[in-house]
């Protein structure tokens, strides 16, 4: 009786619960908003492949021609393509026989429905947010390294899924002296990246850096001198300023017209019931972006979405996540909430310039 009731509740409540979760996760006012929802454009792939075209040249101005004149033919920019198959991701939580018996007791003793529903579908929240966490991890790893690699130590399932965004060789740079060295000229290193982009016809609008790189800038003599100059402290008025993160962000904007964003994000991974903390951003890297929109969030249709089990309750809170709730009796009775998605960040590697402050430029 209770099991039938749980399925009816799944049909009634599961769609609304998962949609509310997605709306909450998409909220840009979150303390830690998901960048992939802001920096990637959802795009459906009928073939199940992700790809991004890397264009070596930027947009070319149209020609102004006299009336009745033919339009001059332009050469097409050379391009290369980064591509791969979209792998499936997902997670599952279940209630065992003991937990289900406890829920049966709650039903029999007249516990309010809302409390039972909250307990029954608590994992529905987790399976949706878990997909968001993985996509955010992949985005940040891709932006800081140009490659996204699924490693065996933080993943259960398929190992060795690699997304290489083919960042051009001249877009990956080191520094004159590693930034941990007090004698490093950090402002000069940044200027070289800006100059290299200028030669390619690129203009940076955004930059992302972790605290390792930003901390090195807080005590940088060149940044201190520039700050003193901006504040009018020169000559006899010269002082040694104290920089903080907000000041460094402001100096980035004033000096180069670049909005600097500090990335400080850790994720939890679980394997064999062991939870570990993972940091996707490569330590000491600053990534400069020519566009805040760095690519597509490419998704494909799941096989189970086309071949649904009639005994399972399904819902899709967004274009690519499929959530299911069902009962399984093998090897023992359990009721589960599961999410699946075939989705991947397809980052345009041509839009990235990666500065590794821990590697000397060869």
SULLINNOR-V757057 format. One record per residue. PHI is phi in radians with two decimals (* if undefined). BURIAL is I if it has 16 or more other ideal C-beta (glycine too) atoms within 10 Angstrom, else O. Layout:
PHI,BURIAL
PHI,BURIAL
This chain:
*,O
-1.14,O
-1.07,O
-1.08,O
-1.13,O
-1.08,I
-1.15,I
-1.10,O
-1.15,I
-1.07,I
-1.11,O
-1.46,O
-1.82,I
-1.02,I
-1.01,I
-1.16,O
-1.09,I
-1.21,I
-1.14,O
-1.11,O
-1.08,I
-1.09,I
-1.07,O
-1.21,O
-1.19,I
-1.41,O
-1.13,O
-1.26,O
-1.58,O
-1.02,O
-1.03,O
-2.22,O
-1.14,O
-1.40,I
-1.19,I
-1.13,I
-1.27,I
-1.73,O
-1.86,I
-2.20,I
-1.76,O
-1.01,O
-2.56,O
-1.45,O
-2.05,I
-1.27,O
-1.55,O
1.38,O
-1.97,O
-1.80,I
-2.75,O
-2.49,I
-1.59,O
-1.78,I
-1.72,O
-1.33,O
-1.97,O
-1.59,O
-1.08,O
-1.93,O
-1.13,O
-1.24,O
-1.50,O
-1.64,O
-2.18,O
-1.22,O
-0.99,O
1.22,O
-1.62,O
-1.37,O
-1.49,O
-1.18,O
-1.44,O
-1.74,O
-1.43,O
-1.36,O
-1.07,O
-1.22,O
-2.56,O
-2.30,O
-2.27,O
-1.72,I
-2.70,O
3.10,I
-1.51,O
-1.37,I
-1.42,I
-1.58,I
-2.21,I
3.03,I
-2.74,I
-2.54,O
-2.21,I
-2.45,I
-1.79,I
-1.48,O
-1.05,O
-1.12,O
-1.16,O
-1.16,I
-1.11,O
-1.11,O
-1.15,I
-1.02,I
-1.14,O
-1.07,I
-1.13,O
-1.14,O
-1.63,O
1.40,O
-1.09,O
-0.91,O
-0.96,O
-1.07,O
-1.24,O
-1.21,I
-1.07,I
-1.07,O
-1.27,O
-1.19,I
-2.00,I
-1.04,O
-1.29,I
-1.11,I
-1.15,I
-1.19,I
-1.23,I
-1.32,I
-1.14,I
-1.12,I
-1.13,I
-1.08,I
-1.08,I
-1.15,I
-1.13,I
-1.14,I
-1.03,I
-1.09,I
-1.08,I
-1.15,I
-1.14,I
-1.12,I
-1.19,I
-1.62,I
-2.21,I
1.46,I
-2.44,I
-2.06,I
-2.27,O
-1.39,I
-1.80,O
-1.15,O
-1.39,O
-2.26,I
-2.60,I
-1.92,O
2.28,O
-1.15,O
-1.88,O
1.46,O
-1.29,I
-2.19,O
-1.98,I
-1.83,O
-1.54,I
0.90,I
-1.13,I
-0.95,O
-0.99,O
-1.32,O
-1.63,I
-1.85,I
-2.29,I
-1.89,I
-2.17,I
-1.19,O
-2.41,I
-0.95,I
-1.22,I
-1.27,O
-1.45,O
-1.03,O
-1.53,O
-1.09,I
-1.83,I
-1.25,I
-1.14,I
-1.12,O
-1.09,I
-1.16,I
-1.07,O
-1.11,I
-1.17,I
-1.09,I
-1.16,O
-1.09,O
-1.15,I
-1.08,O
-1.11,O
-1.53,I
1.38,O
-1.81,I
-2.25,O
-1.44,I
-2.00,O
-2.69,I
-2.50,I
-2.24,I
-2.54,I
-1.54,I
-1.24,O
-1.07,I
-1.21,I
-1.17,I
-1.06,I
-1.11,I
-1.34,I
-1.13,O
-1.93,O
-1.34,I
-1.02,O
-1.13,I
-1.16,I
-1.12,I
-1.14,I
-1.16,I
-1.10,I
-1.09,I
-1.11,O
-1.09,O
-1.48,O
1.47,O
-1.59,I
-2.51,O
1.05,O
-1.17,O
-1.56,O
-1.05,O
-2.37,O
-1.70,O
-1.32,I
-1.88,O
-1.71,I
-2.18,O
-1.07,O
-1.10,O
-1.16,I
-1.07,I
-1.07,I
-1.15,O
-1.18,I
-1.00,I
-1.15,O
-1.25,O
-1.30,O
-2.11,I
1.21,O
-1.96,I
-1.46,O
-1.65,I
-2.06,O
-1.60,O
-1.71,I
-2.43,O
-2.32,I
-2.11,O
-2.27,O
-1.82,O
-2.08,I
-2.18,O
-2.51,O
0.94,O
1.19,O
-1.79,O
-1.75,O
-2.32,O
-1.63,O
-2.22,O
-2.04,I
-1.36,I
-1.31,I
-1.16,I
-1.03,O
1.42,I
-1.74,I
-2.02,I
-1.91,I
-1.75,I
-2.07,I
-1.51,I
-2.70,I
-1.20,O
-1.55,O
-1.74,I
2.78,I
-2.05,I
-1.80,I
-1.58,I
-2.34,I
-2.33,I
-1.33,O
-1.40,I
-1.04,O
-1.18,I
-1.14,O
-1.51,O
-2.33,O
-1.34,O
-1.44,O
-1.12,O
-1.55,O
-1.92,I
-1.64,I
-2.00,I
-2.68,I
-2.13,I
-1.28,I
-2.61,I
-1.13,O
-2.14,I
-1.68,I
-1.95,I
-1.88,I
-2.31,I
-2.30,I
-2.73,I
-2.11,I
-2.27,O
-1.87,O
-2.10,O
-1.35,O
-2.52,O
-1.13,O
-2.70,I
-2.09,I
-2.17,I
-2.10,I
-2.39,I
-2.16,I
-2.46,I
-2.81,I
-1.87,I
-2.68,I
-2.73,I
-1.28,I
-1.91,I
-1.51,I
-1.36,I
-1.06,I
-1.19,I
-1.55,I
-1.91,I
-2.18,I
-1.89,I
-1.87,I
-1.68,I
-1.39,I
-1.88,I
-2.20,O
-1.36,O
-1.11,O
-1.24,O
